[in-house]
Amino acid sequence: MTDCRARRGSAQARRLAAGLVAVAVLGSAAAQAQAPLSTYDPETMELAEPAAPGRDAKVVVNELKAPSAESVGVLDQAHGGFAANLWAGTPAAVARKLIPLLPAAPASQVVRSLERRLLLTAAAAPDGAVEGDRPSLVELRAERLSAMGDSDGVVQLAAVAPQAVEGPVMQRVKLDALLLSGDTQGACADQPRDGSQPKLAVLCNFLVGKTLEGNLGLDLLRERKDADHAFVVAAETLSGLPPVPADKVRLDEVTPLHLATFAAAKMPLPADAVGKAPPAVAKAVAMSFSTPFEVRLAAGERAEAAGVLPPESLRKLYLEATFAPDEMGAPLAKAETVGGRGRALLFRAATDQPDPVIRAHFIAKAQELAAARGQTTSTARVFALLLADAKPDPALVTVAPALARANLALGRAEAAQWLELAKTDPAAAKAVERLWPLNAVAAAAPGQPVGTVGLAAWRTSLEGLPPEVAARRAAVVLGSLSALGAKVPDAAWLDTLALPAGGIKPGLFALLQSAALEARLGTTLLAALAGLGDQPLDKVDVISLTEAISARSRWWVWAATPASWPSRPCWPTECSLGHGWTRIDTDKPFSSAFIRVHLCH
């Protein structure tokens, strides 16, 4: 029925391993004695079509089950979500274990988008889900949305969640969402009356003028061994005591409640605590006018990079910055000396500069500073509107590689023009060689060999780097290309041998491979995202990275009759559209976009 063939570098090894396991575990005689409903083609290791039932086959009628409360969501396939059979084949025990492992600060906005869609999709509950289990699967999904800083998603999911799946976890994340949005009054109205949120009760009492009750609760908090010093200090200010200087406040982890209490007390949060704050708190800090601007700026850049703050909001924050006349007079020189305000200075200078050539130099300088800090893609997003107005000019040949890199990070076709300009200058052409992986990813196609000339030039550009660093870069680039189906020369893999030991957790690796092979989308996404984790892009394990890319790049969902529904992923360019099949969803952009972000990091 299909002519799908996944031609990847590891395909033969995977087929051989599957064949050996089948023989070793089942035995050839036992395997032939059975008549399974689904069998594997011995040549391709793909699921073969089941045999047509005989005339005397019995029809089995299953009773339609009532919808599960765990199935709720706010997205469907027509509105950015996944299919209703997202969790088909995923045991509830696996979902319960892996959902809490999903990253709170995904390594890229592409990963963040996938995770958000996964958590918000309305789909039939995983196999074996039992209403009444606590925390419920809906609560686990809401908790991860909260950890990601998606307060809107928490509120939306909570609004459709029936009471049967609500518990303490849902209650907590809803309160956090209200506090982060600045709706302290709403949080106080929804606070539990069972005494489980004593600090929130203290804050609410002070806010409504119940000083006696607030002080009583505060006395009880002081007596606890694990007393929250920062909260107590801010609450004491609300009670009428003088505020304590921010540098004297001990605060290891900023929570939404800290944010609301310090805001009510008109006290700035300690700068060192904000630097470690989760994305959602960083966003709120960036929008808080009671916080020193330097702290707001750092929080805003972190929040934008994490995907919880729109680039436009960070642009507005940049334009709020004030600079001395000598800084505005020489932004290229001063940008490297003003610390975290450097990109804000360059953005302000570029915005005010009428000369397009000078403006382009400011943009390029911002990209160079960002590259040194691993913030290329974030900076490209913030400068995107200014970058769109920049046109190739011989006067910009020296900065053409930086502008090409920014356009590549955004996936813009204009990158090609900047690359051509850079090639006209020997020094700039050398920099272009280092951008080869980005072009190679964009051009990668299943079964197509990797260009050896560009590969060789890029490998030369790695000379001088520590062996482990060069090996990691080679592994990421070659692994990504291989995961997209490109044919990588065997000799090229030798560059990765200096890579230190380590790798993905065996359980996640096994789950990812088996789920991708069997087209179990929910488990595939859970294992891939959990494997990537919260690590920075330059720390993500290479195998985790390439397997995630491989699994997602092979997904191709089809609408067909039940008898011809394919039960494994395949390369979209190699799949037949015959027999009335209709393409309905792909997620294909995940591959190139994710790798592009990773390589631009």
NORRARA-V479141 format. One record per pair of residues at least 4 apart in sequence whose C-alpha atoms are under 6 Angstrom apart, sorted by the first residue. I is the first residue (numbers start at 1). J is the second residue. If there is no record, write none. Layout:
I	J
I	J
This chain:
3	575
3	576
4	570
4	574
4	575
6	570
6	571
8	485
15	45
20	24
21	25
22	26
23	27
23	28
26	30
26	31
37	50
38	50
39	47
39	48
40	45
40	46
40	47
40	48
41	45
41	46
41	48
53	57
70	125
70	138
71	122
71	123
71	124
71	125
72	122
73	120
73	121
73	122
74	120
75	79
75	81
75	120
75	121
75	122
76	81
76	121
76	122
77	81
77	82
77	83
81	117
81	121
84	123
86	521
86	522
87	126
87	522
89	520
90	126
90	127
90	523
91	126
91	127
92	126
92	127
92	128
92	129
95	99
101	530
102	529
102	530
103	533
103	534
104	147
104	148
105	148
105	534
106	111
106	112
106	534
107	536
107	537
109	113
109	307
110	594
117	121
119	141
135	139
136	165
139	169
139	170
142	154
145	150
146	150
146	151
149	279
149	280
151	177
154	158
166	170
175	187
176	256
178	183
178	187
179	183
179	184
179	256
180	256
187	191
188	204
202	214
202	217
205	210
205	214
206	210
206	211
206	214
221	227
222	227
230	249
230	250
230	251
231	235
232	236
234	262
236	241
237	241
237	242
237	243
237	265
238	265
246	270
251	273
252	273
254	258
254	277
258	262
262	266
262	267
268	291
271	295
277	281
277	282
279	303
282	299
282	303
283	303
285	296
286	296
286	299
286	300
293	297
296	300
303	308
303	309
304	308
304	309
305	378
311	382
318	344
319	348
325	329
327	331
327	334
331	335
335	342
338	342
343	347
343	366
346	350
346	362
349	353
350	359
350	362
353	359
364	402
364	403
370	375
370	376
371	375
371	376
374	601
375	601
376	601
377	409
380	384
380	406
383	387
396	400
397	422
398	428
400	404
400	418
400	422
401	432
404	415
404	418
404	419
407	412
407	415
408	412
408	415
409	600
422	428
422	429
423	429
425	429
433	458
434	458
440	444
444	486
445	486
446	485
446	486
447	485
447	486
447	487
448	486
448	487
449	486
449	487
450	487
450	488
452	456
462	470
465	470
467	471
468	498
468	499
471	495
471	496
471	498
471	499
472	499
474	478
474	496
475	479
475	496
476	480
476	542
479	483
479	546
480	546
481	486
482	486
483	546
483	549
483	550
503	541
504	544
508	512
508	527
511	515
512	524
512	527
515	519
515	520
515	523
515	524
516	524
516	551
517	568
518	567
518	568
519	567
519	568
519	569
525	529
526	530
527	531
528	548
531	544
535	539
535	540
543	547
546	550
547	551
549	553
549	591
553	588
553	591
554	569
554	570
554	571
555	569
556	569
556	586
557	585
558	583
558	584
559	582
560	565
560	581
577	581
589	593
590	594
592	596
